[in-house]
């Protein structure tokens, strides 16, 4: 397989993980993810998609582009729950 073939497989894997974890993907997000050309960025987002506890955190990371590279902290705990306190 060529590098382009491997990148295409990674992008499809990313879409599948997002769909399994968070449901349907918008056309815009799908187009954005399929247009990614940097393998490290796609590989990083696969890890983020697998560990982000909410779609909002995933979208924040997608917006970071290729500037972010660490995936640490409770923000990426797939078992985390957002606790809303009554005011």
C-alpha positions as CSV (number, residue, x, y, z in Angstrom):
1,X,0.0,0.0,0.0
2,X,1.2,3.5,-0.8
3,X,1.3,6.3,1.8
4,X,-1.8,7.8,0.2
5,X,-3.6,4.5,0.5
6,X,-2.7,4.3,4.2
7,X,-3.8,7.9,4.8
8,X,-7.1,7.1,3.2
9,X,-7.6,4.1,5.4
10,X,-6.8,6.2,8.5
11,X,-9.3,8.9,7.5
12,X,-12.0,6.3,7.1
13,X,-11.1,4.8,10.4
14,X,-11.4,8.2,12.0
15,X,-14.8,8.7,10.5
16,X,-15.9,5.3,11.7
17,X,-14.7,5.9,15.3
18,X,-16.5,9.3,15.4
19,X,-19.7,7.8,14.1
20,X,-19.6,4.9,16.5
21,X,-18.9,7.1,19.5
22,X,-20.9,10.2,18.7
23,X,-23.4,9.5,16.0
24,X,-23.9,11.0,12.5
25,X,-21.2,13.3,11.1
26,X,-22.2,16.5,9.3
27,X,-21.2,16.9,5.6
28,X,-18.9,19.8,6.5
29,X,-17.0,17.8,9.2
30,X,-16.8,14.8,6.9
31,X,-15.3,17.0,4.1
32,X,-12.9,18.6,6.5
33,X,-11.6,15.2,7.8
34,X,-11.3,13.7,4.3
35,X,-9.3,16.7,3.2
36,X,-6.6,16.2,5.8
37,X,-3.3,15.4,4.2
38,X,-1.0,15.0,7.2
39,X,-0.8,11.5,8.6
40,X,0.3,12.5,12.1
41,X,-2.7,14.8,12.4
42,X,-5.1,12.1,11.3
43,X,-3.5,9.6,13.6
44,X,-3.7,12.0,16.6
45,X,-7.4,12.6,15.9
46,X,-8.0,8.9,15.9
47,X,-6.7,8.8,19.5
48,X,-8.7,11.9,20.4
49,X,-11.9,10.4,18.9
50,X,-11.4,7.2,20.8
51,X,-10.8,9.0,24.1
52,X,-12.7,12.3,24.1
53,X,-15.7,12.0,26.5
54,X,-17.9,14.4,24.4
55,X,-18.2,15.5,20.8
56,X,-17.5,19.1,21.9
57,X,-14.0,18.2,23.1
58,X,-13.4,16.3,19.8
59,X,-14.5,19.4,17.8
60,X,-12.2,21.6,19.8
61,X,-9.3,19.3,19.0
62,X,-10.2,19.2,15.3
63,X,-10.2,23.0,15.3
64,X,-6.7,23.0,16.8
65,X,-5.4,21.7,13.4
66,X,-1.9,20.5,13.5
67,X,-0.8,22.8,16.3
68,X,-1.7,20.5,19.1
69,X,0.1,17.2,19.7
70,X,-0.5,16.1,23.3
71,X,-3.5,14.1,24.4
72,X,-3.3,14.2,28.2
73,X,-5.4,15.0,31.3
74,X,-8.9,14.3,32.4
75,X,-10.2,16.1,29.3
76,X,-9.4,12.9,27.4
77,X,-10.8,10.4,29.9
78,X,-13.4,8.4,27.9
79,X,-15.2,7.6,31.2
80,X,-15.4,11.2,32.4
81,X,-18.8,12.7,33.1
82,X,-19.6,16.4,33.0
83,X,-21.1,17.2,36.4
84,X,-23.5,20.1,36.5
85,X,-23.9,21.7,39.8
86,X,-27.1,23.5,40.8
87,X,-26.5,27.1,41.4
